[in-house]
Amino acid sequence: VSISADSWNNRNAITTSRYWLEKLFLVLEEYQKGIQLSGRVWFDETYYRVRNKDIAYTPSGEKLRGLSSNQMCIGVACDENYILCIYEGVGKPSQKKTHGAFKNHIIKGSTLVHDKDNAHKKLIAELELNDESYDSRMLKSLADLDNPLYRVNRIHALLKVFLNAHNSFDREKLQGYLDLFTFAMNPPANNLEKVEILLNLAFHTPKSLKYRDFYHVNQ
């Protein structure tokens, strides 16, 4: 739900809900760092637009087209059990960015199922991955369940639903939202076990954030 709905449900001020969410982001900063994917790994990028006030225009007043600075690139990878979502910057990703973001998260020798994007080349070479690639133009004509990238495409769809529930969020916090999404999607399915993981993360990586500091209130 949106922060506004969360505030209403819990009967607290929206400033408190934002503060709690920021503290949750701090706890989850370490969560994805330990995820390693293996076996068949599906990989593809998706994009999310910057906020309206940050949209860049051409000198003639038109919005920049294609994979421009108006589009935030999110790399999404998954195996049979876990998913991983990492913000790679704006516009089209490079081989250097993709390799840097995912090199520690995919086991060497795994099979990468992807769409032949050139940005994946260094990652495949450095990790000696088996290359199972498909032409993205051909995939567009396939039904969802016939698409070899369906698993990662489904995650894209769910991620967009999640982000759209908070569509006015500060884009500088995007990775925090991605960490929260993966934590919610990944095992275990039991919510109490998830709470245990969250508490363990908080105890093992203690951080503090004062309300006054978060809202820059002078003492």
Helices and strands as residue ranges (DSSP letters): H 3-10, H 14-28, G 32-34, E 40-49, G 52-54, E 71-78, E 83-90, H 95-102, E 111-114, G 118-120, H 121-126, E 130-133, H 136-139, G 144-146, H 150-164, G 171-173, H 174-185, H 191-204, H 211-214
